[in-house]
Amino acid sequence: IRVELESLSEDDFVRILRDTDNSLLKQYAALLATEGIVVEFGEDAIAELARVAAAANDQLENIGARRLHTVLERVLDELSFEATEIGAQTVKITAGYVRDRIGDLLADQDLSRHIL
């Protein structure tokens, strides 16, 4: 049996991030909460994460929803490693925060090949 699947859209990625029971956003928030950091993802941040994931899947290998893990890891990398130094506080993730952490990564095709 052969089945042809359609690529996930930005809207699909938004729904995966926001509406699933065990979404990656909830998992990362719970992980950082163990260090006393409360992470809040704004709607604009969720939309930007979805946009980046969809663009990466279009420009690179299309790995579907697994792309969200790579994008979130990149966005929250610094926060995760500095969690013990930051201490208990609330961090609001915005679209600007996402863009600052992702940068022009997808624009540089040589570097983007090394991203899952």
Contacts in CASP RR format, 6 or more apart in sequence:
PFRMAT RR
TARGET T0000
AUTHOR 0000-0000-0000
METHOD contacts of the structure
MODEL  1
IRVELESLSEDDFVRILRDTDNSLLKQYAALLATEGIVVEFGEDAIAELA
RVAAAANDQLENIGARRLHTVLERVLDELSFEATEIGAQTVKITAGYVRD
RIGDLLADQDLSRHIL
7 54 0 8 1.000
7 57 0 8 1.000
7 58 0 8 1.000
7 62 0 8 1.000
7 64 0 8 1.000
8 16 0 8 1.000
8 53 0 8 1.000
8 54 0 8 1.000
8 57 0 8 1.000
8 64 0 8 1.000
8 65 0 8 1.000
9 54 0 8 1.000
10 47 0 8 1.000
10 50 0 8 1.000
10 51 0 8 1.000
10 54 0 8 1.000
11 50 0 8 1.000
12 50 0 8 1.000
12 65 0 8 1.000
13 49 0 8 1.000
13 50 0 8 1.000
13 53 0 8 1.000
13 54 0 8 1.000
13 65 0 8 1.000
13 68 0 8 1.000
14 46 0 8 1.000
14 47 0 8 1.000
14 50 0 8 1.000
16 23 0 8 1.000
16 65 0 8 1.000
16 68 0 8 1.000
17 23 0 8 1.000
17 24 0 8 1.000
17 25 0 8 1.000
17 41 0 8 1.000
17 46 0 8 1.000
17 49 0 8 1.000
17 50 0 8 1.000
17 68 0 8 1.000
18 25 0 8 1.000
18 46 0 8 1.000
24 68 0 8 1.000
24 69 0 8 1.000
24 72 0 8 1.000
25 41 0 8 1.000
25 46 0 8 1.000
25 72 0 8 1.000
28 39 0 8 1.000
28 72 0 8 1.000
28 76 0 8 1.000
29 38 0 8 1.000
29 39 0 8 1.000
29 41 0 8 1.000
31 80 0 8 1.000
32 38 0 8 1.000
32 39 0 8 1.000
32 76 0 8 1.000
32 79 0 8 1.000
32 80 0 8 1.000
32 83 0 8 1.000
32 91 0 8 1.000
33 39 0 8 1.000
35 83 0 8 1.000
35 84 0 8 1.000
35 86 0 8 1.000
35 87 0 8 1.000
36 83 0 8 1.000
36 87 0 8 1.000
36 88 0 8 1.000
36 89 0 8 1.000
37 79 0 8 1.000
37 83 0 8 1.000
37 86 0 8 1.000
37 87 0 8 1.000
37 88 0 8 1.000
37 89 0 8 1.000
37 90 0 8 1.000
37 91 0 8 1.000
38 89 0 8 1.000
38 90 0 8 1.000
38 91 0 8 1.000
39 76 0 8 1.000
39 79 0 8 1.000
39 90 0 8 1.000
39 91 0 8 1.000
39 93 0 8 1.000
40 90 0 8 1.000
40 91 0 8 1.000
40 92 0 8 1.000
40 93 0 8 1.000
41 93 0 8 1.000
42 92 0 8 1.000
42 93 0 8 1.000
42 94 0 8 1.000
44 94 0 8 1.000
44 95 0 8 1.000
44 96 0 8 1.000
45 93 0 8 1.000
45 94 0 8 1.000
45 95 0 8 1.000
45 96 0 8 1.000
45 97 0 8 1.000
45 98 0 8 1.000
47 95 0 8 1.000
48 95 0 8 1.000
48 96 0 8 1.000
48 98 0 8 1.000
48 99 0 8 1.000
49 68 0 8 1.000
49 71 0 8 1.000
49 72 0 8 1.000
49 75 0 8 1.000
49 98 0 8 1.000
52 71 0 8 1.000
52 98 0 8 1.000
52 102 0 8 1.000
52 106 0 8 1.000
53 67 0 8 1.000
53 68 0 8 1.000
53 71 0 8 1.000
55 106 0 8 1.000
56 67 0 8 1.000
56 70 0 8 1.000
56 71 0 8 1.000
56 106 0 8 1.000
56 112 0 8 1.000
56 115 0 8 1.000
57 63 0 8 1.000
57 64 0 8 1.000
57 67 0 8 1.000
59 106 0 8 1.000
59 109 0 8 1.000
59 112 0 8 1.000
60 112 0 8 1.000
60 113 0 8 1.000
60 115 0 8 1.000
63 116 0 8 1.000
66 116 0 8 1.000
67 116 0 8 1.000
69 116 0 8 1.000
70 115 0 8 1.000
70 116 0 8 1.000
71 102 0 8 1.000
74 101 0 8 1.000
74 102 0 8 1.000
74 105 0 8 1.000
74 115 0 8 1.000
75 93 0 8 1.000
75 97 0 8 1.000
75 98 0 8 1.000
75 101 0 8 1.000
75 102 0 8 1.000
76 93 0 8 1.000
76 101 0 8 1.000
77 101 0 8 1.000
78 101 0 8 1.000
79 86 0 8 1.000
79 91 0 8 1.000
105 111 0 8 1.000
105 112 0 8 1.000
105 115 0 8 1.000
106 112 0 8 1.000
END
